[in-house]
Amino acid sequence: MSRFSTVALALLCLLVGSCGLGRSNVEGWPDVDLGVPVEIYKSTDQRDLHIHMFAPVDAEHSDRRGAVLFFHGGGYRSTRVPQFEHQAKAVADAGMVGLIVEYRVTAEGTTRDDAIADGADAARVVAANPDVFGVDPQRIAMAGSSAGGHLVTQADSSAAAQVLFNPAVSPATSVADASVETIVFHSREDRIVEFDNAEGFCAALAACELVAFDEGDHGFFNDEPALTVTTNAMIDFLKARGW
């Protein structure tokens, strides 16, 4: 890690509390092995929080590539680390860096605000340490589904784009940055977060594209054919913006 990155991380740790950056001795929590390197981005009273790193096969240490941070769904209650494994691999195959982020959930005795703070801290740590993650700090996107999508909209980060899969939002949902470029994938058959909520939410943003699907309930994007369609559309959206 460069001296600049080390200093930047030290300053960040003073701001957000105890944190550690370094290769973990375990696969991640809860002992999830996605077959890629992991880094601890934050240490909390509950546990260390990891980022699972999917990089292009031809990536060099000095690369500065566009990146996507993925945040799973689960109602802020449960941990589903592998949910975005397919998308993270596809992002890496497209020449970007896919980062699956662990965050605390309420089943651990923490709050929704703690989860949102974890998301913001993850984005800041990645941006402050381009040598570790191989990313361009100006080309970081945050992506999430359901509660993870809500987390993305609330996290106070410097992310340049948002990718939301059936996010748990409504027209009244306030956002940390209403100007960030956003794409939303939502089904008209969603019985958990009705389509009108996503439509109203997107309309309130300065730059939001809503991609509607006629079939599929909440979480529709996890299965084919929507899995491939939404993944490719996400990559196209980011590539068009310089990722």
Secondary structure, DSSP 8 states (H G I E B T S, - for coil): --HHHHHHHHHHHHHH-S---EE-SSSSTTS---SS-EEEEEE-SS-EEEEEEE--TT--TT--EEEEEEE--STTTS--GGGGHHHHHHHHHTTSEEEEE----GGGT--HHHHHHHHHHHHHHHHH-HHHHTEEEEEEEEEEETHHHHHHHH-----SEEEEES-S--TT---S-TTSEEEEEEETT-SSS-HHHHHHHHHTSSSEEEEEESS--TTGGGSTTHHHHHHHHHHHHHHTTT-
